Amino acid sequence: MKWLIESARQFRDDDNGAAMVEYSILIGIVAAASIVAIIAIGGWVGSQFTGLCTNLNGKGVSSTGGAGGTC
């Protein structure tokens, strides 16, 4: 009987499972924020390259080395 009571106390006092769940949630939040940041930065970089390409095409510079080309 003592063994059963002691086992129940150890089970009640064990916080490892709760900590693991908390860390899992934290990792999920960090991963989601990273994905959102990468998508946002990717869109910004894409628009910057599009603007650069437009400006270069307006000046008669091409990405292929010839005059008046397109990006």
Summary of the structure (lengths in Angstrom):
residues: 71
radius of gyration: 28.7
end to end distance: 79.8
largest distance: 90.8
contacts: 137
relative contact order: 0.06
helix: 77%
strand: 3%
